[in-house]
Amino acid sequence: MAIILFDNTVRAHFYPLTQTRAIAGLRMGIVTIRERWSLWTREPVYVHTTGYLQQLYESPAAETHLWIDATVLPSAELLSALSDIEEGSCLADEQGLIAGKTQIAFESFNPANGLHYFKEVRKYAQARRIQHPWHLTQYNDFLLRQDFDLLVEGRNSLPIPETNRVSQPEAIFIEEGAVVEHCIINAATGPVYIGKNATIMEGSAIRGPFALGEGAAVKMNSRIYGATTIGPWCMGGGEIKNSILMGYSNKAHDGYLGDSVVGEWCNFGAGATNSNVKNTAGMVQVWDEQSGAFIPAAQKCGVFMGDYSRVAINASINTGSVIGVSCNVFGNGLLPKRIKDFSWGTEGAVYKLDKALEDIGNWKKMKQQTVSEAEASVLAFIFAHHSK
């Protein structure tokens, strides 16, 4: 038996982040949702998502599996409840199916009919779920602490070099190959995890909880506040607070990034800064693709940026902005709050697919990677269906 994390019917609420990945591929805390379920269960974890994205994920063998809504966060209580369910049974709360055990053809599963696949529906008090992209930053503090405990249990950190000034060193874990010299690290406010072969350059100040992924780097004299996640092979710099960079993205220069979620293969030009609070300190409205309208999000809300998008130098990013997939963002003054997929600038010009793929390839070469056929296929689908 394996675990299958399925996208539910409201996956578009996570636009633009789920344009290019399943919900299970979202990173918060130290790991992705898929990786977290694997850590909790020690079972193989597969992904069921919308048609054009399924090519990015391997399918399991046809047998009885545990199907779990990918928006649900694991807990000891939930895993205990799941261990008691038998084939044909499921757990549900007031929001619908949480998880169930059944044998069904992988290709035929439809989350809109989730409860119909089970003979017995057991009520569960209330699962903890994410429902919008700003929930990733709101849960990041909690998940950084939880993931830290899961990842470091029974393991020894590399020694902390004496050139650093640290608080609560027992809450700092440094993986093999990481380089951390002449920095200030305060783990009294939350744990600090430094991934394999990662680098924190001289003069940087880190306030936990914080995670730096494998191969990632923090540039000299950076100021990073928890709860922040800088994913694998990213570059972080300047001032960053309560934000997530999924992976392979660069915010390497001075400028502020706060209460934001950034996809993969994104880049912020030098001096680019986002607003995360309105001048009125009122509720921030964020574009919701599912409803096709701006909806209230939180009092503090930064930018949500889709994969493969770049922002020009000195860009002024509005409060609660949504930047789509594969955008080249530049313009005068405060940028629009909604920038559609494949935008060239902010005046309605379209980033042509061939040019976008060429430029993405150039960025990937800088990190010794290339655009795969599956990636190109996904981007072609998004261009055809969402760029108009």
Disulfide bonds with the S-S distance in Angstrom:
none
